[in-house]
Amino acid sequence: QLQAVTSGSYTARYQHHHSGTVSAFVNIFQQSGIRGLFRGYTATLMRLVVGSSAQMSSFSACKEFFLRYQVFQESIVLTALASNTVAGFLTSVLMSPCDVVTTRMTNQAVSANGKGLLYTNIFDCFLKIYRSEGIHGYYKGFVPMYLRVAPHTMLNLTFWEFFKGLHERYGKH
């Protein structure tokens, strides 16, 4: 909710007014109880499952391809960096729709009993986005997302490969 607040001319349909993080937690709890603090958790879980699956499987497939065809002459670091570049892009492509749904679900206005006023569940949200905005609606904010996901993927999995190599070399004693 704090990320979606803006004072500019382009704004989310509904604005939550919190003065900071603690204020957000208190206001959400007062308005909707514990349930309000977990609003949109199903969309968040879906985002994490899709993102992690895409990241790990595409990284593994790319790494295997680069090693099989000796694209980087057995360089662990270059193979990992190239694999991560592809994995970061594919992760962003597959995770972006889930990210949009998560944002919409968690930022929607709620009724007095804490029910979302725009979307009843993640499937309803996916459908309404598609009907009103088409495929393009799922990729709003794609470039900033990629600029966040790609470095994360690159650093995370490059270090993973580096430490895995150290373990294979020195950890078997």
DRENPA-3360 file (N, C-alpha, C; in nm, 2 decimals, always signed):
BEGIN
1 = QLQAVTSG = +0.08/-0.12/+0.00/+0.00/+0.00/+0.00/+0.09/+0.13/+0.00 ~ +0.20/+0.12/+0.07/+0.29/+0.24/+0.08/+0.35/+0.26/-0.06 ~ +0.38/+0.16/-0.13/+0.45/+0.17/-0.26/+0.35/+0.24/-0.37 ~ +0.22/+0.22/-0.35/+0.13/+0.26/-0.45/+0.08/+0.41/-0.43 ~ +0.11/+0.47/-0.31/+0.07/+0.60/-0.28/+0.15/+0.70/-0.37 ~ +0.08/+0.79/-0.43/+0.15/+0.89/-0.51/+0.07/+1.03/-0.50 ~ +0.14/+1.13/-0.53/+0.08/+1.26/-0.52/+0.07/+1.32/-0.67 ~ +0.12/+1.24/-0.76/+0.12/+1.29/-0.90/-0.02/+1.28/-0.97;
9 = SYTARYQH = -0.03/+1.31/-1.10/-0.15/+1.30/-1.17/-0.19/+1.16/-1.20 ~ -0.09/+1.07/-1.22/-0.13/+0.93/-1.24/-0.13/+0.86/-1.10 ~ -0.23/+0.80/-1.07/-0.24/+0.74/-0.94/-0.32/+0.61/-0.94 ~ -0.30/+0.53/-0.85/-0.38/+0.41/-0.83/-0.52/+0.45/-0.81 ~ -0.61/+0.37/-0.84/-0.75/+0.40/-0.83/-0.79/+0.43/-0.69 ~ -0.73/+0.36/-0.59/-0.76/+0.38/-0.45/-0.63/+0.41/-0.38 ~ -0.63/+0.52/-0.30/-0.51/+0.55/-0.22/-0.53/+0.52/-0.08 ~ -0.43/+0.46/-0.02/-0.43/+0.43/+0.13/-0.35/+0.55/+0.18;
17 = HHSGTVSA = -0.39/+0.60/+0.29/-0.32/+0.71/+0.35/-0.26/+0.67/+0.48 ~ -0.13/+0.64/+0.48/-0.05/+0.60/+0.59/+0.07/+0.69/+0.60 ~ +0.11/+0.73/+0.72/+0.22/+0.82/+0.74/+0.35/+0.74/+0.75 ~ +0.35/+0.61/+0.75/+0.47/+0.53/+0.75/+0.44/+0.39/+0.77 ~ +0.54/+0.30/+0.79/+0.52/+0.16/+0.80/+0.44/+0.12/+0.92 ~ +0.47/+0.17/+1.04/+0.40/+0.14/+1.16/+0.25/+0.18/+1.14 ~ +0.23/+0.30/+1.09/+0.10/+0.35/+1.07/+0.02/+0.26/+0.98 ~ +0.09/+0.21/+0.87/+0.02/+0.12/+0.78/-0.02/-0.01/+0.85;
25 = FVNIFQQS = +0.07/-0.07/+0.93/+0.03/-0.19/+1.00/-0.09/-0.16/+1.10 ~ -0.08/-0.06/+1.17/-0.19/-0.02/+1.27/-0.32/+0.00/+1.20 ~ -0.32/+0.08/+1.09/-0.44/+0.12/+1.02/-0.50/-0.01/+0.95 ~ -0.42/-0.09/+0.89/-0.47/-0.21/+0.83/-0.53/-0.31/+0.93 ~ -0.46/-0.32/+1.05/-0.51/-0.41/+1.15/-0.64/-0.35/+1.21 ~ -0.65/-0.22/+1.23/-0.77/-0.16/+1.29/-0.89/-0.18/+1.19 ~ -0.86/-0.16/+1.06/-0.97/-0.17/+0.96/-1.01/-0.31/+0.93 ~ -0.91/-0.41/+0.92/-0.95/-0.54/+0.88/-0.90/-0.65/+0.97;
33 = GIRGLFRG = -0.83/-0.62/+1.08/-0.78/-0.73/+1.16/-0.66/-0.80/+1.10 ~ -0.63/-0.92/+1.16/-0.52/-1.00/+1.11/-0.54/-1.03/+0.96 ~ -0.66/-1.06/+0.93/-0.69/-1.10/+0.79/-0.64/-0.99/+0.69 ~ -0.66/-0.86/+0.73/-0.61/-0.75/+0.65/-0.47/-0.75/+0.62 ~ -0.39/-0.79/+0.73/-0.24/-0.80/+0.71/-0.20/-0.90/+0.61 ~ -0.28/-1.00/+0.59/-0.25/-1.11/+0.49/-0.33/-1.10/+0.36 ~ -0.39/-0.98/+0.34/-0.47/-0.97/+0.21/-0.38/-0.99/+0.09 ~ -0.42/-1.07/+0.00/-0.34/-1.09/-0.12/-0.23/-1.20/-0.11;
41 = YTATLMRL = -0.23/-1.27/+0.01/-0.13/-1.37/+0.03/-0.13/-1.48/-0.08 ~ -0.25/-1.51/-0.13/-0.25/-1.62/-0.23/-0.18/-1.57/-0.36 ~ -0.20/-1.45/-0.39/-0.13/-1.39/-0.51/+0.02/-1.38/-0.49 ~ +0.06/-1.35/-0.36/+0.20/-1.35/-0.33/+0.26/-1.49/-0.34 ~ +0.19/-1.59/-0.29/+0.24/-1.72/-0.29/+0.26/-1.77/-0.44 ~ +0.16/-1.74/-0.52/+0.16/-1.77/-0.66/+0.28/-1.70/-0.73 ~ +0.31/-1.58/-0.70/+0.42/-1.50/-0.75/+0.55/-1.57/-0.71 ~ +0.56/-1.61/-0.59/+0.69/-1.67/-0.54/+0.71/-1.81/-0.61;
49 = VVGSSAQM = +0.60/-1.89/-0.62/+0.62/-2.02/-0.68/+0.65/-2.01/-0.83 ~ +0.58/-1.92/-0.90/+0.61/-1.90/-1.04/+0.75/-1.84/-1.06 ~ +0.79/-1.74/-0.98/+0.92/-1.68/-0.99/+1.03/-1.77/-0.96 ~ +1.02/-1.84/-0.85/+1.13/-1.94/-0.81/+1.15/-2.05/-0.91 ~ +1.03/-2.10/-0.96/+1.04/-2.21/-1.05/+1.10/-2.17/-1.18 ~ +1.06/-2.05/-1.23/+1.11/-2.00/-1.36/+1.26/-1.97/-1.35 ~ +1.30/-1.91/-1.24/+1.44/-1.88/-1.22/+1.53/-2.00/-1.21 ~ +1.49/-2.09/-1.13/+1.58/-2.21/-1.11/+1.58/-2.30/-1.24;
57 = SSFSACKE = +1.47/-2.33/-1.30/+1.46/-2.42/-1.41/+1.53/-2.35/-1.54 ~ +1.50/-2.23/-1.56/+1.56/-2.16/-1.68/+1.71/-2.15/-1.66 ~ +1.76/-2.12/-1.54/+1.90/-2.11/-1.51/+1.97/-2.25/-1.53 ~ +1.91/-2.35/-1.48/+1.96/-2.48/-1.50/+1.97/-2.53/-1.64 ~ +1.86/-2.50/-1.72/+1.86/-2.54/-1.86/+1.96/-2.46/-1.94 ~ +1.97/-2.33/-1.91/+2.07/-2.25/-1.99/+2.21/-2.29/-1.95 ~ +2.24/-2.32/-1.83/+2.37/-2.36/-1.79/+2.41/-2.49/-1.85 ~ +2.32/-2.58/-1.85/+2.34/-2.71/-1.92/+2.37/-2.70/-2.07;
65 = FFLRYQVF = +2.29/-2.61/-2.13/+2.31/-2.58/-2.27/+2.45/-2.52/-2.30 ~ +2.49/-2.42/-2.22/+2.62/-2.36/-2.24/+2.74/-2.45/-2.21 ~ +2.72/-2.54/-2.11/+2.82/-2.64/-2.08/+2.83/-2.74/-2.19 ~ +2.72/-2.79/-2.24/+2.72/-2.90/-2.34/+2.79/-2.85/-2.47 ~ +2.76/-2.72/-2.51/+2.82/-2.67/-2.63/+2.95/-2.59/-2.61 ~ +3.00/-2.60/-2.49/+3.12/-2.53/-2.45/+3.13/-2.39/-2.50 ~ +3.02/-2.32/-2.48/+3.01/-2.18/-2.52/+3.12/-2.09/-2.46 ~ +3.14/-2.11/-2.33/+3.24/-2.03/-2.26/+3.36/-2.10/-2.21;
73 = QESIVLTA = +3.40/-2.21/-2.28/+3.52/-2.29/-2.26/+3.54/-2.32/-2.11 ~ +3.43/-2.38/-2.05/+3.44/-2.43/-1.92/+3.46/-2.32/-1.81 ~ +3.43/-2.20/-1.84/+3.44/-2.09/-1.74/+3.31/-2.09/-1.65 ~ +3.32/-2.12/-1.53/+3.20/-2.13/-1.44/+3.14/-2.00/-1.43 ~ +3.22/-1.89/-1.41/+3.16/-1.76/-1.39/+3.09/-1.71/-1.51 ~ +3.15/-1.72/-1.63/+3.09/-1.67/-1.75/+2.96/-1.75/-1.79 ~ +2.97/-1.88/-1.77/+2.85/-1.97/-1.79/+2.74/-1.93/-1.70 ~ +2.77/-1.90/-1.57/+2.67/-1.86/-1.47/+2.61/-1.73/-1.51;
81 = LASNTVAG = +2.70/-1.63/-1.55/+2.65/-1.50/-1.58/+2.55/-1.50/-1.70 ~ +2.59/-1.58/-1.81/+2.51/-1.59/-1.93/+2.38/-1.66/-1.89 ~ +2.39/-1.76/-1.82/+2.26/-1.84/-1.78/+2.17/-1.75/-1.69 ~ +2.23/-1.67/-1.61/+2.15/-1.58/-1.52/+2.09/-1.47/-1.60 ~ +2.15/-1.42/-1.71/+2.09/-1.32/-1.79/+1.96/-1.37/-1.85 ~ +1.97/-1.49/-1.91/+1.85/-1.55/-1.97/+1.75/-1.58/-1.86 ~ +1.79/-1.64/-1.75/+1.70/-1.67/-1.64/+1.63/-1.55/-1.59 ~ +1.70/-1.44/-1.57/+1.64/-1.32/-1.52/+1.53/-1.27/-1.61;
89 = FLTSVLMS = +1.55/-1.27/-1.74/+1.45/-1.23/-1.84/+1.33/-1.32/-1.83 ~ +1.35/-1.45/-1.84/+1.24/-1.55/-1.84/+1.16/-1.54/-1.71 ~ +1.23/-1.52/-1.60/+1.17/-1.51/-1.47/+1.08/-1.38/-1.47 ~ +1.13/-1.27/-1.52/+1.05/-1.15/-1.53/+0.93/-1.17/-1.62 ~ +0.94/-1.23/-1.73/+0.83/-1.25/-1.82/+0.72/-1.33/-1.75 ~ +0.76/-1.44/-1.68/+0.66/-1.53/-1.62/+0.60/-1.47/-1.49 ~ +0.68/-1.39/-1.42/+0.64/-1.34/-1.29/+0.57/-1.21/-1.30 ~ +0.58/-1.14/-1.40/+0.52/-1.01/-1.41/+0.37/-1.01/-1.40;
97 = PCDVVTTR = +0.30/-1.10/-1.47/+0.15/-1.11/-1.44/+0.11/-1.13/-1.30 ~ +0.19/-1.22/-1.23/+0.17/-1.25/-1.09/+0.19/-1.13/-1.00 ~ +0.30/-1.05/-1.04/+0.33/-0.93/-0.97/+0.22/-0.83/-0.98 ~ +0.17/-0.81/-1.10/+0.06/-0.71/-1.12/-0.07/-0.75/-1.04 ~ -0.10/-0.88/-1.04/-0.21/-0.93/-0.96/-0.19/-0.91/-0.81 ~ -0.07/-0.94/-0.77/-0.04/-0.92/-0.62/-0.06/-0.78/-0.58 ~ -0.01/-0.69/-0.67/-0.02/-0.54/-0.64/-0.17/-0.50/-0.63 ~ -0.24/-0.55/-0.73/-0.39/-0.51/-0.74/-0.46/-0.57/-0.62;
105 = MTNQAVSA = -0.43/-0.69/-0.59/-0.51/-0.76/-0.48/-0.48/-0.69/-0.34 ~ -0.35/-0.66/-0.32/-0.31/-0.60/-0.19/-0.35/-0.45/-0.18 ~ -0.37/-0.38/-0.29/-0.39/-0.24/-0.28/-0.53/-0.20/-0.31 ~ -0.62/-0.29/-0.33/-0.76/-0.25/-0.35/-0.83/-0.20/-0.23 ~ -0.93/-0.12/-0.25/-1.01/-0.08/-0.13/-1.09/-0.19/-0.08 ~ -1.13/-0.19/+0.05/-1.20/-0.30/+0.11/-1.33/-0.25/+0.17 ~ -1.42/-0.34/+0.19/-1.55/-0.31/+0.25/-1.53/-0.30/+0.40 ~ -1.64/-0.27/+0.48/-1.63/-0.26/+0.62/-1.59/-0.39/+0.69;
113 = NGKGLLYT = -1.63/-0.51/+0.62/-1.59/-0.64/+0.68/-1.46/-0.69/+0.62 ~ -1.38/-0.60/+0.55/-1.25/-0.64/+0.50/-1.24/-0.71/+0.37 ~ -1.35/-0.72/+0.30/-1.35/-0.79/+0.17/-1.31/-0.69/+0.06 ~ -1.23/-0.74/-0.04/-1.19/-0.65/-0.15/-1.31/-0.60/-0.23 ~ -1.31/-0.48/-0.27/-1.42/-0.42/-0.34/-1.40/-0.44/-0.49 ~ -1.28/-0.47/-0.54/-1.26/-0.48/-0.69/-1.25/-0.63/-0.73 ~ -1.18/-0.71/-0.65/-1.15/-0.85/-0.69/-1.18/-0.94/-0.57 ~ -1.24/-1.05/-0.61/-1.28/-1.15/-0.50/-1.17/-1.25/-0.47;
121 = NIFDCFLK = -1.09/-1.28/-0.58/-0.98/-1.37/-0.56/-0.88/-1.35/-0.67 ~ -0.77/-1.43/-0.68/-0.67/-1.40/-0.78/-0.72/-1.43/-0.92 ~ -0.81/-1.53/-0.93/-0.86/-1.57/-1.06/-0.95/-1.46/-1.12 ~ -1.03/-1.40/-1.03/-1.11/-1.29/-1.07/-1.03/-1.17/-1.11 ~ -0.92/-1.15/-1.04/-0.83/-1.04/-1.07/-0.76/-1.06/-1.20 ~ -0.71/-1.18/-1.23/-0.65/-1.21/-1.36/-0.75/-1.18/-1.47 ~ -0.87/-1.23/-1.46/-0.97/-1.22/-1.56/-1.01/-1.07/-1.58 ~ -1.03/-1.00/-1.48/-1.07/-0.86/-1.49/-0.96/-0.77/-1.55;
129 = IYRSEGIH = -0.83/-0.80/-1.52/-0.72/-0.73/-1.58/-0.72/-0.76/-1.73 ~ -0.73/-0.89/-1.77/-0.73/-0.93/-1.91/-0.85/-0.87/-1.99 ~ -0.97/-0.87/-1.93/-1.08/-0.81/-2.00/-1.07/-0.66/-2.02 ~ -1.02/-0.59/-1.92/-1.01/-0.45/-1.93/-0.88/-0.39/-2.00 ~ -0.77/-0.47/-1.99/-0.64/-0.42/-2.04/-0.57/-0.51/-2.13 ~ -0.62/-0.63/-2.15/-0.55/-0.73/-2.24/-0.42/-0.78/-2.18 ~ -0.35/-0.84/-2.26/-0.22/-0.90/-2.22/-0.13/-0.79/-2.17 ~ -0.13/-0.67/-2.23/-0.05/-0.56/-2.19/-0.06/-0.53/-2.04;
137 = GYYKGFVP = -0.18/-0.54/-1.99/-0.21/-0.51/-1.85/-0.12/-0.60/-1.75 ~ -0.09/-0.71/-1.79/+0.00/-0.80/-1.71/+0.14/-0.76/-1.70 ~ +0.18/-0.67/-1.80/+0.32/-0.63/-1.81/+0.35/-0.49/-1.77 ~ +0.26/-0.43/-1.70/+0.28/-0.29/-1.65/+0.40/-0.30/-1.55 ~ +0.49/-0.21/-1.57/+0.61/-0.21/-1.48/+0.71/-0.32/-1.51 ~ +0.71/-0.38/-1.63/+0.80/-0.49/-1.66/+0.94/-0.44/-1.66 ~ +0.98/-0.33/-1.71/+1.12/-0.29/-1.72/+1.17/-0.27/-1.58 ~ +1.11/-0.19/-1.49/+1.16/-0.18/-1.35/+1.17/-0.32/-1.28;
145 = MYLRVAPH = +1.07/-0.40/-1.31/+1.08/-0.54/-1.25/+1.20/-0.61/-1.30 ~ +1.22/-0.61/-1.43/+1.34/-0.68/-1.48/+1.47/-0.62/-1.43 ~ +1.47/-0.49/-1.41/+1.59/-0.42/-1.36/+1.61/-0.46/-1.21 ~ +1.51/-0.51/-1.15/+1.52/-0.56/-1.01/+1.55/-0.71/-1.01 ~ +1.48/-0.78/-1.09/+1.50/-0.93/-1.09/+1.63/-0.98/-1.15 ~ +1.67/-0.92/-1.26/+1.79/-0.96/-1.33/+1.91/-0.96/-1.24 ~ +1.94/-0.84/-1.18/+2.06/-0.84/-1.09/+2.05/-0.94/-0.97 ~ +1.93/-0.95/-0.92/+1.91/-1.04/-0.80/+1.94/-1.18/-0.85;
153 = TMLNLTFW = +1.88/-1.22/-0.97/+1.91/-1.35/-1.02/+2.05/-1.37/-1.05 ~ +2.12/-1.27/-1.11/+2.26/-1.28/-1.14/+2.34/-1.30/-1.02 ~ +2.33/-1.22/-0.92/+2.41/-1.23/-0.80/+2.38/-1.36/-0.72 ~ +2.25/-1.39/-0.70/+2.21/-1.50/-0.63/+2.27/-1.63/-0.68 ~ +2.24/-1.65/-0.81/+2.28/-1.78/-0.87/+2.43/-1.79/-0.91 ~ +2.49/-1.67/-0.93/+2.64/-1.68/-0.96/+2.71/-1.71/-0.83 ~ +2.67/-1.65/-0.72/+2.73/-1.69/-0.59/+2.70/-1.84/-0.56 ~ +2.58/-1.88/-0.59/+2.54/-2.02/-0.57/+2.64/-2.11/-0.64;
161 = EFFKGLHE = +2.66/-2.08/-0.77/+2.75/-2.16/-0.85/+2.90/-2.16/-0.79 ~ +2.94/-2.04/-0.75/+3.07/-2.02/-0.70/+3.09/-2.10/-0.57 ~ +3.00/-2.09/-0.48/+3.01/-2.17/-0.35/+2.99/-2.32/-0.37 ~ +2.90/-2.35/-0.47/+2.89/-2.50/-0.50/+3.02/-2.55/-0.55 ~ +3.09/-2.47/-0.63/+3.22/-2.52/-0.68/+3.32/-2.53/-0.57 ~ +3.32/-2.43/-0.48/+3.41/-2.44/-0.37/+3.39/-2.57/-0.28 ~ +3.26/-2.60/-0.26/+3.22/-2.71/-0.18/+3.26/-2.84/-0.25 ~ +3.25/-2.85/-0.38/+3.29/-2.97/-0.46/+3.44/-2.98/-0.46;
169 = RYGKH = +3.51/-2.87/-0.46/+3.66/-2.88/-0.46/+3.72/-2.91/-0.32 ~ +3.66/-2.84/-0.22/+3.73/-2.85/-0.09/+3.64/-2.92/+0.02 ~ +3.51/-2.94/-0.01/+3.43/-2.99/+0.10/+3.42/-3.14/+0.11 ~ +3.49/-3.21/+0.03/+3.48/-3.36/+0.03/+3.59/-3.43/+0.11 ~ +3.65/-3.36/+0.20/+3.76/-3.41/+0.28/+3.71/-3.48/+0.41;
% end
